[in-house]
Amino acid sequence: MLSYCTNVHPAEDLDGIIGQLDTYATPVRESLAVDVLGVGLWLAADVAAGLAADAAARARLAGELKARGLAVQTLNAFPYGGFHDEVVKHAVYVPDWTDPRRARYTRDCLTVLADLLHSDAAYGSISTLPLGWREPWGPAADDRAVAAFDEVTAYARTLSGRIGRPLRLAVEPEPGCVLDTAADAVAWLAGRVDAEHVGLCLDTCHLAVSFADPTATVRRIHDAGLDVVKVQASAALHVDRPLEAEARAALAEFVEPRYLHQVRELAPTGEVLAADDLDRALEELPGRGPWRVHFHVPLHAQPRPPLVSTTDVLTEAVAAVAAGQRGGMPHVEVETYTWTVLPTWRGSDLATGIADELRWARTEVTV
């Protein structure tokens, strides 16, 4: 079942979440002419805690989803809260996996998912941040993170036994974080976690930014005994010649104050050079090789030249997962949360845009 991620919507209370289902998710389902639409819910920490503590509230939300023909098989538990604040940037990585609040939030999300999980879902998944931002981090932080994962995994195992279906964490590598690449995530997770309940979330925008080979990356994950638990179907910006004036002008339109837009440059030597945000990249990176920018762009619409999107990485990665994954396809969730900061999107209808993305994904992505 293909889903779209509701972190594109700002609501952080139960009534607001239900309201945005009416405003966006139901019109998307109707536009697609499907009986059931997958929604990957994002629940901020406060609403997740409230739902986890209140079985009646969980039952209400489950009923509201069913009444609208909406199905949940996955949650996004990466942003803790304030994901639509005026400035988010590095705050999206707080609290990290050394902070007890992160484990508590993830447990709350597991509690909620256990009661919302659609009857057709073989398992439930929760994507989470790749430990935290890379600084500060060290061996003591690693130890605390391992202990937190052990605690949350034990809780997932208990809930899984109760509902008769697995609940699984999906660690999402992201440029600039402790687990910057999928290779970093594999190296950290393999041998440290229970692979039945912890695997990877393969965000294909992040994968593209790292300049990693999609097929080789998926093979590395499987060879380590890990699963791709979830794919976040997303695309980055790519530009071949970032020093050219036309390219720099086009890139400058994507500089904005809310989200972090990490940039990687593939140098002629094969080295991957890094900048932590697009404005810094325009000032600091040499620009002698192609750039990829962590800016989730709509899957169905190419940016204006000379920029292109990395949907080729998305389709190759999903095909590689489909060819090699044990136990069938993982959850696939379209995650374009940047609509309101896109330079080419000025008040266009969001439900129409989401529906157009999902139409593209239904045609181009194997699910």
N, C-alpha and C positions, 0 to 999 in steps of 0.2 A: 504494500500500500504506500503510495506516494503521499507525503505530507508537506505542508509549508509551516515554517516556524513563526510563531506569534510574537517573537521578540521584536518584530517590526512595529508592533503596537505598544503604546506607552502605558496602558493601564496597570496599576499595581495594587488593586483591591478587587475583591470578588465581584462586586456589582459592576465595576468597570470592565473586568474581563468578560463577563457575560454580555455586557453592552457591545464590546468590540466583536464578539462572535456574531451579533446581529448586524453590525455595521459593515463588517468585512467578510468574515468566513462564510456566512450563509449566502451572500451574493456571489462569492467565488464559486461555491458549490453549484448554485443555480446556473451561473454562467457556463460552467463545465458540463452541465446536464448529467451529473452523477448523483446516485442515491446517497452515497457516503463519501465524505471528504476527510482525508487525514489532516489533523492539526498537531504539530509539535508544540505543545504548550510551553511558554516561558512564564514561570511564577516567581515573582520577586520574593525575597526571603520572608518578609512579613506575612504575605498572603499564604505562602507555603506553610509557615508555622501555624497560622490560624486554621488552615484546612487540616493539617496533621493532627491538631488537637481536637477537632470537631467532626465526628463521623457524620453528623447530620448535614454539615456544610459540604462534605465530600459527596454525599449522596445527592445533594441538590445540584452540585456542579455536574456530576455524572448524568443526572436527568436532563439538565439543560443541554448538554452536549448531544445526548441521544435524540432529544426532541428536534434538534436542528440538523440531524444527519451528519454529525461530526464525530470522528473516531480518533482516539488517542492511543498511540503505541510508544511514544517517546516524549521526553521532556528535555528542555534545554536548561541546565542548571549551571551554566557558565557565568552569566552576569548575576550578581548577588542582589542588585537593586540599582535604581537610578539610571537605568540604561538609556533613558531619553532626556537626561539632564542636559543643560546647555553645554557643559563640558564634561565628557566622560574620560577620554584618553586612558591614562594608566589606572584610573580608579576601577576599571572593569576587572582587574586582576586582584582586587581586594574584597574580602579576605582570601588569603592563599591557603594552601593545604597544610601549613603549619599552625593555622589559627583554628581553635575549636569551633568557631562559628561556621567555617566551611563544612566540616563534618556534620554539624547539626543541621545545616541547610540541606545537605545532600540526603541525610536520613529523612528529613521532612518530605523531600521530593519523592523518595522511595515510598513512603507511607501513602502519599497522595496517588502516585502512579498505580500502586497495587489495587486501588479501588476504582480507578478510571480506565484501566487497561481494557481495550476493546476485545470482544470475544474472539475475533479472528486473529488476534496477534499471537504469534508463537512465543514471544517474549516481550519484555518491556525494557527500554533503554533510557539512560540519562547521560547526556553529554556534560563534561565538566572540564574545568581549565587545566592546563598542563603544569600543574603544581603551583606556579606563580610567575611573576616577572623575574628575570634572571638575576637581578640585583635587589637586595642582598640575598645570597643563597650559599649554603655550604653543607658539610657533612652533618652537622647538627640539625639543619633544616630537613635534609633527606631523612634522617631518622624519625623526626616528628611526622613527616608526611607519610612514611611507611606505616607508622602506628595508626595514623588517621585512616588510611586506606584499609588496613586490617579491621579496624572497628566498623567502618561503613560496610565493608564486604560481608562481615559476619551478620550484620543487620539485613543486608540484601538476601543472604542465604536463608535466614529465618523467614523472611517475608515470602520468598520464592516457594519455600515448602508449604506455607499456608495457602497460597493461591494456586499452587500446582503448575506454575510457569516461571521460568527464570526472570529475574530482574538483574540488569547488567549495567555497569558503569562503562562509559566510553570516553577515554581521555583524549582531548583534542589538542594536538600540537599546534603551536602558533609562533610565528617569527618574533624573536625578542624575548621569549619566555624561557624558563629553565629547560623545558622540552621544546626546543625551537623547531625541530623537524620531526618527521615520522621516524627517522632513524634514531633520533634521540629518545623518542618515546619507547621504541622497541627495546633499546638498550637499558632503559630504566625499568620498564615493566617486567620484562622477561625474567622469571625466577624470583621476582619480588611479590607478585600478586597471584591470586587465584584466577586463572584464565577462564574458568567457567563463569565468573561474575565480573571480570574486568578485561576490557580490550581497548580498541582504539576507535575514536571518532575521526574519520578521514574527511576533513574539510578541504574541498578541492581547490578553493581559492588559496588557502594557506599552502597546500601542496605545490601549486603552481608558483607561488612567490619564492619558494625554496629552490626552484629550478631542478627538483628531483625528477627522476624518470618514474612515471606513474606505475608502469607494469613492474619494474624492478622493486619499487617501494612496496607494492602489495605482496610480491613474492617474499620480501624480507619479513614482513609482518607474519605471514603464514609459516615461513620456515622457523620462526621463533616460537611457534606454538600458540600464537595469539590470533584473535579474530578481529576483523573490522566489524564492530558492533553496529556502527551507524556511519552513514555517509551524509555529510552536509553538502548538498549540490550547490556549488557557488563558483563564481568566476572572478578572476583578478583582472587588472589592467596590464597590458603588455605594450611596450614601445621598443622598436628596434634601434632607433638612433636618437637617444634622448638629448643629445647636444644640439640638434637642429632647432631653429627658432620656432617653427610650427609645432614641433613636439613639446617644447617647453611651455608654449602658450596653452596648448591643450591640457597638459598635466597641471598647470597652475590653476585651472578651473576646478580641480578636484581637491585643492587645499581647503580645508574647512576645520572649524574649531572643536567639533564634538568628539569624533572618533580618531583613534590612532591609525595611521596608514603607513605601516612599515614598508620599506622599499628594499629590494635586492637587485644588485647589478651583476650580471655574468661577465666577468672580465675576460679579455682575450686569452689570458693564461688558464682559464677554467676556474679561477678563484671566484667565490661569491662574496661580493662586498655588501655591506649593510648600512642602512640608515634607519633610525627609529621612527621617522615620520616624513611625509612627502615634502614639506617645506624644507626640512633639513637636507633631504636628498638633493633638492634643486640647488642647494648651496654647497654641499660637501662632496657628493659622489662625482667621480671623474667623467662618467658618461661615455666611456669608450666601448662599452658593451651594452646589450639590451637590458632594460629594466622591467621588473614586475612590481606592481603596487598592490598592497593589501587594501583594496577598496572593492567591496562586493558590488558588482554591477549586474543589472538584470540579464538573465540568461538568454532571453529571446531577442535582445536588441544590442547590436554592436555600438560601441562609442564612436564618436566621429574620428575619422582618420587624422593623423597617423596612428592613433591608439586603436588597439583591438582587445577583445576579451579572450580569456583562456578557456573557453568552453571545450576546446580539444583535449585539454588535460582532464576535465571532468568526464568526458565520454570515455577516454582511454582508461581512466582509473576505475570507473564503474564496470566496464567490460572486463578488466583484469580481476576485479573482485568476483564478478559473476562466474568467471571461468575457474577460479581456484578456491573459493570459500567453502569450507566444510559446513554442511547443514543449510545451504541455500543463501539467498541474498540477505544482506543486512537491511536495516531501516534506511530509507532514503528520504531526506528532508531538504526541500529548497529553502535556503537561508539567505535572503537578501534583505538586510535590516536597514539599508542605507537610503531608501527611497527619498526620505525628506531632506537629505543632504546632497543628493545628486544634482550636478549643475544643469542637467538637461530636464529635470523634473520640477515643474513649478506648479504645484497644485493639481496635477492630473489625478484622475480617479485611481486610488490605490487598489481597490478591489479589482478593477479592470487589469491593472498591471500585474497583480499576483496571479490572476487567472491566465493571462497571456504567458507568464513564466511557466506555469504548471502545464499548459498545453504544449509548450516547447519540450518540457522535460518528459511528458508522456510519450512524445514521438522520438526523442533523441537519446533517452536514458533507459537502459534495461532495468526494470524493477520486478 
